Every structure is written in C-alpha cells, then in structure tokens.
Amino acid sequence: MSENRHHDVIIIGAGAAGLSAALVLSRARADVLLIDAGQPRNAPAEHMHGFISRDGVPPREFLSASRTEVSTYGARIVAGSVGTIERSGAAGFRITLNDGTVESSRAVLVATGLVDELPEIPGIAERWGTTVHHCPYCHGYEVRGQRIAVIGGPQREMSLKQAGLLRRYSDDVTLITNGIDLTVHELQRFAAFGVAVVHGSASAVTGTHNALEAVLLHDGNVVACDAAFVAPRQTPRDSLLTSLGCETHPDTGLVVADGFGQTSVRGVWAAGNVVTPTAQVITAAGNGSATGIAINGWLLQQDLDTASATRPQ
C-alpha cells in the first residue's frame, strides 16, 4: 500500500462534470487529482448533442480533449476505482483505491454518474446508443422522418413523454405499451396527436447493429421501425456518498446537493448525473463548473481561517 501527497481536492469521476470542475480548480492553482474508473455512461453513443460548439462530437473525443485541457493546467488524472472514503481528522479525507493506493485531500467531489439499467429485451443492449436510444433531445433529430417505436416500461411517465416528444420528429411514431396501462384519456390524446398505440409486450428487437428492422411482440405481431426508444431505470453511482452519511431525499432517494454541489457532509461535494440523473452533457459540465467555483471559495475560507489562527498576535 502506498500513500501519496495531500491534495486540495480529489475528484472521483472524470466525465463532463468532474473534468469541468477540475478545469476551474486547476486554473485557480489548486492541487487537483482526478480518479476515473473508465466507465462513461455515454460510451456506447456515436455522438453527443445539445452541447453548443461540441454538437455531434463523439463522446470519447470530447473526453480526450477535455482531459488534455485539464492536464495542461497541472491536474493529475489516474485510472482506478475508489474502494473507500474516510474522514481523516481535521485534514480532510483519506481515499483508498481498489489497488491499495491511498490518496488524501482537503475536499472531495464525487462525479461518478449513473448506470442505465436497460430492459431485458434481446437485441436492446447491443444496439444501445446506435439504433436504440432514450433521450429525444439527444437523438431525436438524427432519426427525424424515420419509423420510430417507443417501448414502454416501468418508467411510465418517461415512456409516455418520449412518445409525445418524438412525434415532432416523425409522422410514424408507435408506442408499444409493454406493461403500461393507458387511460381512455391518454389513448384519445395520443390518437389526436398522431401517435399509434400497440398493446402488447416486446420480445426482441431485430436488425443489424446499425440498421434496426422491427420490434417483435410476444403475441407474434411485429412493429417495423428504424429506431427505438426506451426509458431505462437510472441508478446513480452514489455508494461513496451514502457511505459518508450524505443526506438523501426521502422521495427520490437521490443524494441531496445544493445549487453549488455541497452535500450535507462538510467538505463533500457532488455534481452531474450522480445527483441530477436528467442532466445532459452540457448541463453536467455547467454543474461541474459551478461546483468547482464553490469548492475553490470553500478552500479559500479554510486558508483564511488557518492564516488568521496561526498569525502571531
């Protein structure tokens, strides 16, 4: 086991939020260490969208360029997974990686994102991010004019919203209920809006990796389509935050962070999808930037307190 130098801030997760915070902090001359497990949520996607000046850029290209920028200002990025975070007296936190390496810091920012739990329908996982999507704002424009199938599921409200939003992009949108019971009012609204509704459950999606053909139903029916949308259950990677005792919301179960990323635990911050599952890349980056500024202000207060306490009277 090796223990390295004490940092101002350790950021866990080098996605849009973590890297954006690191850029702000390293430019502010803070000693920043980023630890990243290399599992970005949008890795399967061919392109990311909605990020002004970066629209259409492949996610890995975006991350690579961002890492280069951050490193230019002195931040250090290491590959690895964090096993534990512990309080380390008044000095801050002691972080142990799964390989036994130990790092310490005055503040911690957790930006570990979330996991999309896909429905267990054959054909979806291998097409995730290419012909099967979840966000109309991220991928709707790219499938405009195509035959679009929305496969319902446990995330009922999101599935219904997808069907409505996608109607703007295509005249051929079909909602496959897949376990969702629609009210008469909802059926009437979809019919008036031009969204077809098929009652049944999906058994598989077919086609090649880059060319979807259809959604197969258990009753033998087939819904031909060129693109499909599902609403996965989104599970934040927040175990490090909860292990520190960070407060969670009683209704959503999400770790609570204020508008600047501060959690209920002093010195512990959170940004991006880990606390805001709906955040797009640009939103997560902005969140990370605001959190980085807040952390730097917090560090300044610690420095001022220390300087005042140690100054000869």
JOGI-V900432 format. One record per residue. N is the residue number from 1. RES is the residue in one letter. SS is DSSP state (helix for helix, strand for strand, loop for the rest). NEAR is the number of other C-alpha atoms within 12 Angstrom. Layout:
n->(N,N)
res->(RES,RES)
ss->(SS,SS)
near->(NEAR,NEAR)
This chain:
n->(1,2,3,4,5,6,7,8,9,10,11,12,13,14,15,16,17,18,19,20,21,22,23,24,25,26,27,28,29,30,31,32,33,34,35,36,37,38,39,40,41,42,43,44,45,46,47,48,49,50,51,52,53,54,55,56,57,58,59,60,61,62,63,64,65,66,67,68,69,70,71,72,73,74,75,76,77,78,79,80,81,82,83,84,85,86,87,88,89,90,91,92,93,94,95,96,97,98,99,100,101,102,103,104,105,106,107,108,109,110,111,112,113,114,115,116,117,118,119,120,121,122,123,124,125,126,127,128,129,130,131,132,133,134,135,136,137,138,139,140,141,142,143,144,145,146,147,148,149,150,151,152,153,154,155,156,157,158,159,160,161,162,163,164,165,166,167,168,169,170,171,172,173,174,175,176,177,178,179,180,181,182,183,184,185,186,187,188,189,190,191,192,193,194,195,196,197,198,199,200,201,202,203,204,205,206,207,208,209,210,211,212,213,214,215,216,217,218,219,220,221,222,223,224,225,226,227,228,229,230,231,232,233,234,235,236,237,238,239,240,241,242,243,244,245,246,247,248,249,250,251,252,253,254,255,256,257,258,259,260,261,262,263,264,265,266,267,268,269,270,271,272,273,274,275,276,277,278,279,280,281,282,283,284,285,286,287,288,289,290,291,292,293,294,295,296,297,298,299,300,301,302,303,304,305,306,307,308,309,310,311,312,313)
res->(M,S,E,N,R,H,H,D,V,I,I,I,G,A,G,A,A,G,L,S,A,A,L,V,L,S,R,A,R,A,D,V,L,L,I,D,A,G,Q,P,R,N,A,P,A,E,H,M,H,G,F,I,S,R,D,G,V,P,P,R,E,F,L,S,A,S,R,T,E,V,S,T,Y,G,A,R,I,V,A,G,S,V,G,T,I,E,R,S,G,A,A,G,F,R,I,T,L,N,D,G,T,V,E,S,S,R,A,V,L,V,A,T,G,L,V,D,E,L,P,E,I,P,G,I,A,E,R,W,G,T,T,V,H,H,C,P,Y,C,H,G,Y,E,V,R,G,Q,R,I,A,V,I,G,G,P,Q,R,E,M,S,L,K,Q,A,G,L,L,R,R,Y,S,D,D,V,T,L,I,T,N,G,I,D,L,T,V,H,E,L,Q,R,F,A,A,F,G,V,A,V,V,H,G,S,A,S,A,V,T,G,T,H,N,A,L,E,A,V,L,L,H,D,G,N,V,V,A,C,D,A,A,F,V,A,P,R,Q,T,P,R,D,S,L,L,T,S,L,G,C,E,T,H,P,D,T,G,L,V,V,A,D,G,F,G,Q,T,S,V,R,G,V,W,A,A,G,N,V,V,T,P,T,A,Q,V,I,T,A,A,G,N,G,S,A,T,G,I,A,I,N,G,W,L,L,Q,Q,D,L,D,T,A,S,A,T,R,P,Q)
ss->(loop,loop,strand,strand,strand,strand,strand,strand,strand,strand,strand,strand,loop,loop,loop,helix,helix,helix,helix,helix,helix,helix,helix,helix,helix,helix,helix,loop,loop,loop,loop,strand,strand,strand,strand,strand,loop,loop,loop,loop,loop,loop,loop,loop,loop,loop,loop,loop,loop,loop,loop,loop,loop,loop,loop,loop,loop,loop,helix,helix,helix,helix,helix,helix,helix,helix,helix,helix,helix,helix,helix,helix,loop,loop,loop,strand,strand,strand,strand,loop,loop,strand,strand,strand,strand,strand,strand,loop,helix,helix,helix,loop,strand,strand,strand,strand,strand,loop,loop,loop,loop,strand,strand,strand,strand,strand,strand,strand,strand,strand,loop,loop,loop,strand,strand,strand,strand,loop,loop,loop,loop,strand,loop,loop,helix,helix,helix,strand,loop,loop,loop,strand,strand,loop,loop,helix,helix,helix,helix,loop,helix,helix,helix,loop,loop,loop,loop,strand,strand,strand,strand,loop,loop,loop,loop,helix,helix,helix,helix,helix,helix,helix,helix,helix,helix,helix,loop,loop,loop,loop,loop,loop,strand,strand,strand,strand,loop,loop,loop,loop,loop,loop,loop,helix,helix,helix,helix,helix,helix,helix,helix,helix,helix,loop,strand,strand,strand,strand,loop,loop,loop,strand,strand,strand,strand,strand,strand,strand,loop,loop,strand,strand,strand,strand,strand,strand,strand,loop,loop,loop,loop,strand,strand,strand,loop,loop,strand,strand,strand,strand,loop,loop,strand,strand,strand,strand,loop,loop,helix,helix,helix,helix,helix,loop,loop,loop,loop,strand,loop,loop,loop,loop,loop,loop,strand,loop,loop,loop,loop,loop,loop,strand,loop,loop,loop,loop,loop,strand,strand,strand,loop,helix,helix,helix,loop,loop,loop,loop,loop,loop,helix,helix,helix,helix,helix,helix,helix,helix,helix,helix,helix,helix,helix,helix,helix,helix,helix,helix,helix,helix,helix,helix,helix,helix,helix,helix,helix,helix,helix,helix,loop,loop,loop)
near->(11,13,17,17,19,23,31,36,45,49,53,51,45,49,50,45,45,52,51,42,50,54,42,35,42,35,23,25,21,33,32,43,43,46,39,31,26,23,24,28,36,34,22,23,29,26,25,36,28,23,24,13,11,19,22,21,22,22,29,25,21,32,32,20,20,28,31,20,22,33,27,17,24,23,36,30,34,25,20,25,27,33,23,25,33,31,24,19,11,16,20,27,31,32,42,29,28,19,19,18,23,29,40,35,37,38,47,50,56,52,51,44,45,31,21,31,22,29,29,19,28,19,29,36,26,24,32,35,32,32,41,47,42,44,36,35,27,32,33,35,25,28,33,22,19,27,32,47,48,52,51,40,32,22,25,25,21,28,36,39,27,39,44,35,32,44,33,24,26,29,22,30,40,43,48,42,32,35,21,27,24,23,12,10,11,23,24,15,18,27,20,14,22,23,33,31,34,32,25,26,31,37,25,30,40,31,25,18,21,19,22,33,27,32,43,31,26,19,16,13,18,24,37,28,32,35,47,51,48,48,33,34,24,30,25,32,33,38,26,32,40,28,19,27,20,28,26,25,16,9,8,15,20,28,40,30,31,23,22,28,41,34,34,21,28,27,38,44,49,53,55,48,42,44,44,35,30,26,28,29,40,29,25,35,35,29,40,46,34,31,43,46,30,31,40,35,22,28,29,21,15,22,17,14,13,14,13,12,11,10,9,6,6)
